[in-house]
Amino acid sequence: MTRIAIIIGSTRPGRNGEAVAHWVFDIAKQRDDAEYELVDIADYHLPHLDEAMPPSLGQYAHPHTKAWAATIASFDGFVFVTPEYNHSTSGALKNAIDFLFAEWNNKAAGFVSYGAVGGARAVEHLRLVMGELMVADVRNQVALSLHTDFENYSRFTPAPHQIEAVGAVLDQVVAWSTALAALRVQAA
Ligand SMILES: Cc1cc2nc3c(=O)[nH]c(=O)nc-3n(C[C@H](O)[C@H](O)[C@H](O)COP(=O)(O)O)c2cc1C
């Protein structure tokens, strides 16, 4: 069955990302079209990229890289849950993405973002990164507002219509992740 990771893209203490990702996971678990798992980049304790060889060569030296690579390789598609930091994604998520290459290739991704304007600018940056990694990023997006989907910018209270928005992203990520399976077989 198609496997989709819901990736928590922030690591700071008190992060909103955890509540948002669990909410996405709870919605996803009610579906039977794929296997969904939560992946927390904080669990991998990745330092700033410390591999000597370019990730595209796949010659990973460090145990933390190998563990992260094994996790990402086991999925067919991704939902990145990203904050907006200074009009981009978090440095921690960008660093975690940069560690790998082949493990991302020929898979699909969708985005759930949050920020003052829904994290829209963070996702636009991530879409550029996805192109280089040969990840097919889907059109729909969940853009959560710090003003209306949170109380005091910290208690997550998503508006009801956002549940439907998550469903649309998952529909597209599962469809494209499944369709790209043929390419992943050729590349293996
Ligand atoms: C370093 C930093 C930079 C930020 N820059 C922006 C920004 O450019 N645009 C925005 O809408 N929110 C910005 N914010 C607010 C965050 O989107 C908000 O605090 C969000 O909850 C952060 O995600 P997290 O709680 O999962 O870490 C910034 C927050 C931090 C910590």
The ligand as an SDF file (V2000), in Angstrom:
LIG
                    3D

 31 33  0  0  0  0  0  0  0  0999 V2000
   12.5250   32.9230   13.4810 C   0  0  0  0  0  0  0  0  0  0  0  0
   11.0690   33.1750   13.1810 C   0  0  0  0  0  0  0  0  0  0  0  0
   10.7370   33.8850   12.0520 C   0  0  0  0  0  0  0  0  0  0  0  0
    9.3980   34.0810   11.7250 C   0  0  0  0  0  0  0  0  0  0  0  0
    9.0860   34.7130   10.5550 N   0  0  0  0  0  0  0  0  0  0  0  0
    7.8020   34.7430   10.1520 C   0  0  0  0  0  0  0  0  0  0  0  0
    7.4810   35.2270    8.8570 C   0  0  0  0  0  0  0  0  0  0  0  0
    8.3160   35.6490    8.0830 O   0  0  0  0  0  0  0  0  0  0  0  0
    6.1900   35.1990    8.4660 N   0  0  0  0  0  0  0  0  0  0  0  0
    5.1930   34.7110    9.2900 C   0  0  0  0  0  0  0  0  0  0  0  0
    4.0450   34.6860    8.8800 O   0  0  0  0  0  0  0  0  0  0  0  0
    5.4830   34.2510   10.5400 N   0  0  0  0  0  0  0  0  0  0  0  0
    6.7560   34.2560   10.9720 C   0  0  0  0  0  0  0  0  0  0  0  0
    7.0630   33.7640   12.2130 N   0  0  0  0  0  0  0  0  0  0  0  0
    5.9550   33.2990   13.0760 C   0  0  0  0  0  0  0  0  0  0  0  0
    5.8150   31.7880   12.9210 C   0  0  0  0  0  0  0  0  0  0  0  0
    5.2040   31.4350   11.7020 O   0  0  0  0  0  0  0  0  0  0  0  0
    5.0300   31.2120   14.0910 C   0  0  0  0  0  0  0  0  0  0  0  0
    5.6740   31.5630   15.2920 O   0  0  0  0  0  0  0  0  0  0  0  0
    4.8960   29.6990   13.9930 C   0  0  0  0  0  0  0  0  0  0  0  0
    4.1470   29.2300   15.0870 O   0  0  0  0  0  0  0  0  0  0  0  0
    6.2720   29.0430   13.9990 C   0  0  0  0  0  0  0  0  0  0  0  0
    6.1810   27.6520   13.8790 O   0  0  0  0  0  0  0  0  0  0  0  0
    6.5380   26.6810   15.0900 P   0  0  0  0  0  0  0  0  0  0  0  0
    5.6800   27.1370   16.2700 O   0  0  0  0  0  0  0  0  0  0  0  0
    6.1510   25.2950   14.6410 O   0  0  0  0  0  0  0  0  0  0  0  0
    7.9910   26.8410   15.3690 O   0  0  0  0  0  0  0  0  0  0  0  0
    8.3740   33.5960   12.5790 C   0  0  0  0  0  0  0  0  0  0  0  0
    8.7480   32.9040   13.7480 C   0  0  0  0  0  0  0  0  0  0  0  0
   10.0650   32.6910   14.0500 C   0  0  0  0  0  0  0  0  0  0  0  0
   10.4230   31.8980   15.2810 C   0  0  0  0  0  0  0  0  0  0  0  0
  1  2  1  0
  2  3  1  0
  2 30  2  0
  3  4  2  0
  4  5  1  0
  4 28  1  0
  5  6  2  0
  6  7  1  0
  6 13  1  0
  7  8  2  0
  7  9  1  0
  9 10  1  0
 10 11  2  0
 10 12  1  0
 12 13  2  0
 13 14  1  0
 14 15  1  0
 14 28  1  0
 15 16  1  0
 16 17  1  0
 16 18  1  0
 18 19  1  0
 18 20  1  0
 20 21  1  0
 20 22  1  0
 22 23  1  0
 23 24  1  0
 24 25  2  0
 24 26  1  0
 24 27  1  0
 28 29  2  0
 29 30  1  0
 30 31  1  0
M  END
$$$$
